[in-house]
Amino acid sequence: MFYDSKGLERRFDRRLEISLPILLSGLIVNSKNISSAGVYFEAVIDNSKRYYAGKSVDFEIVAKTTTHLLPSRKIRLGGNGTIMRKTLIKSNQHNKVWGIALRFNEKLEIIYEDTDFSDWQLEVF
């Protein structure tokens, strides 16, 4: 994200404000926004040292596709990314909610394996 001399935001890539499930090293979170270059999400993380700026992580994003000719279906997109930023959003005695910006290191791949997503327990923070 860049700001010009007038303080106006100048991002390289447009962002889509959408909540998509993301599987990240055993952690399931929902995106806040996504672009062609990366994704931002919030997560409750017990051990804040598990995720840090500069760490490379593998992930999967689940999306639903629809067309007028085919029924809707879920697809999985996999890739690798680098955590660019991690900021504390809120904290109490029991939980810390972190905002994490993840930059994609490569083009996302479609994962063709059939998967049942019904057991994913997704919560929006």
N, C-alpha and C positions, 0 to 999 in steps of 0.2 A: 504494500500500500504506500502510495506517495502522495504528498501534499504539495501544491504549488505555492508560490509566494503569497497568494491571497488566502491560503488555508483551505482550499478546495481539494477534496479527495481525488486522487488520480490513480486508480488501480489499473494494472496491466490487463487483467481479465475480468469480465463481468461476472457477477455472482448471482446465483439463484438461491433465494431463501426457501429452503425445502428441508424437511425432516426425513432422512433416509437412514435405515439401520446400517451400522458399520461394525464389523467384527474385527477387533484389533488385539492380537495377542491374548485371546481368551476373554477380553472385555467387550461387551456389547453396548454401544452408545448410539445416539441419534445425531445426525448432522444438524447444524444450525443453518449453514449455507455451504454451497459447493460451486466451484468453477472448473474450467478445463485444467487449471494449474494446481488445485488443491481443495482441501475441505477444512471447515472449522466446526468443532463440536465441543460440548461440555461433558465432563465425566466426573463421577465421584471416584476418587482413587485413594485407597487406604495408604499405600506407600508412594509418596510423591516422587521418590527417587527412581521409580520404575520407568517413568516417562520424563524425558528432559530434552531441552533444546539441543539439536544436533543428532539425536538418536534416530537411527534408521529402523523402520518397522514395516512389516508386511501387514496387509489389511484386505478385507473384502467389503464391498458395498452392495446392498441389496436394493434393487429398483423394480418397479412394476412398469411393464410396457403395455400399451394398448394401441390398436389400430382399428379402423372401421371394418377391416376384413378378417381379423383374427381375434380370438378371445384374449383378455388380459392374462398376463403371466408374469411371474417373478424371474428376474435374471440376477446373476451374481457377477460383479466386476472385481477383479483382483489386481493388486499392484503392490508397489513398495514406495514408501515416502519417508521424508525427513521432517521431524518435528521442528518447526521454525520458531514457535513461541508457545509458552505455557504461562498463564497468569491465573492467580487465585481469584475466583469469582465470589465465593462466599465460604464461610467457615463457621462451624459450631463445635461443640465438644465431641461430637460423634463423627462428623463428616466434613470433608473439604471438597468443594466443587471447583474444578480447574477448567479453564478455557484453553483449548489446544488447537493451534493452527498447524496443519500437516500439508506440506508441499509434495506433490506427486513427483517421484524421480523418473518415472517412465510412463509411457502410454498404458492405460488400463487394459487388461485382458478380459475377455468374456470367459467365464468358467462354465463349461458345458455339462458338468455333472448334474444329475438330478438331485435335488436336495429338498427335504421337507422343512419348511421354515416355521411350522406351527408351534414348535417347542421354544422358539425364541421369545423370551420375556423382555419386552421393550418398554422402557419408561422414559418419559420426557422429563428432563430436569428443569 
